[in-house]
């Protein structure tokens, strides 16, 4: 089991809605810590992943309607307690089961959720089209870099601290 899940949401056939998947594609080309799993969340529900895998840390990237200029992006540290089953109107995501709905359902089921951070990217258009707008493509590059930094500073340090013997072996290897 991986400690960290990076989940890209979206639909690459709907223009900028594919932003989360584009970030995931960019990350798949980079060297990531062994405890980081990448997941394309366009194929099945995020709830299934969160419930069955029991990750300690989850990063979600998605096109989010934030009433911001196209290409704007924001990091949201989500608190599952902030979403109640009756609060289904807080629909940040552009997908059928929104992230707030997913969190509310998980909470109602008594599922202990991991720490979740959402990177939302304001789309320009989610009409049927392949490819991202220039502004969203630029945001994808920025979010990829930000997420890579977060993984290496927030996550990798914790992972390495949990494995002192592995660290000692690696140090010996380079002496």
ChimeraX attribute file (.defattr): number of C-alpha atoms within 10 A of each C-alpha:
attribute: neighborCount
match mode: 1-to-1
recipient: residues
	/A:1	9
	/A:2	14
	/A:3	17
	/A:4	25
	/A:5	23
	/A:6	25
	/A:7	23
	/A:8	27
	/A:9	29
	/A:10	26
	/A:11	24
	/A:12	20
	/A:13	15
	/A:14	17
	/A:15	21
	/A:16	34
	/A:17	32
	/A:18	29
	/A:19	33
	/A:20	30
	/A:21	25
	/A:22	25
	/A:23	25
	/A:24	23
	/A:25	15
	/A:26	13
	/A:27	17
	/A:28	13
	/A:29	8
	/A:30	9
	/A:31	8
	/A:32	15
	/A:33	14
	/A:34	11
	/A:35	14
	/A:36	20
	/A:37	17
	/A:38	17
	/A:39	18
	/A:40	16
	/A:41	23
	/A:42	17
	/A:43	10
	/A:44	10
	/A:45	16
	/A:46	21
	/A:47	16
	/A:48	12
	/A:49	15
	/A:50	21
	/A:51	15
	/A:52	9
	/A:53	13
	/A:54	18
	/A:55	20
	/A:56	16
	/A:57	20
	/A:58	21
	/A:59	22
	/A:60	23
	/A:61	29
	/A:62	31
	/A:63	29
	/A:64	26
	/A:65	17
	/A:66	16
	/A:67	9
	/A:68	14
	/A:69	13
	/A:70	19
	/A:71	23
	/A:72	18
	/A:73	22
	/A:74	16
	/A:75	16
	/A:76	13
	/A:77	12
	/A:78	16
	/A:79	14
	/A:80	20
	/A:81	10
	/A:82	10
	/A:83	19
	/A:84	17
	/A:85	15
	/A:86	9
	/A:87	12
	/A:88	17
	/A:89	10
	/A:90	13
	/A:91	16
	/A:92	16
	/A:93	20
	/A:94	17
	/A:95	17
	/A:96	9
	/A:97	15
	/A:98	18
	/A:99	25
	/A:100	23
	/A:101	23
	/A:102	20
	/A:103	27
	/A:104	22
	/A:105	18
	/A:106	20
	/A:107	17
	/A:108	11
	/A:109	10
	/A:110	9
	/A:111	15
	/A:112	13
	/A:113	19
	/A:114	20
	/A:115	15
	/A:116	20
	/A:117	17
	/A:118	20
	/A:119	22
	/A:120	25
	/A:121	29
	/A:122	24
	/A:123	29
	/A:124	21
	/A:125	15
	/A:126	20
	/A:127	11
	/A:128	13
	/A:129	15
	/A:130	15
	/A:131	17
	/A:132	23
	/A:133	18
	/A:134	13
	/A:135	16
	/A:136	27
	/A:137	20
	/A:138	14
	/A:139	23
	/A:140	25
	/A:141	14
	/A:142	15
	/A:143	22
	/A:144	21
	/A:145	15
	/A:146	13
	/A:147	21
	/A:148	16
	/A:149	13
	/A:150	13
	/A:151	19
	/A:152	14
	/A:153	11
	/A:154	13
	/A:155	18
	/A:156	19
	/A:157	11
	/A:158	11
	/A:159	17
	/A:160	14
	/A:161	11
	/A:162	11
	/A:163	10
	/A:164	11
	/A:165	11
	/A:166	11
	/A:167	13
	/A:168	10
	/A:169	10
	/A:170	11
	/A:171	10
	/A:172	8
	/A:173	8
	/A:174	6
	/A:175	5
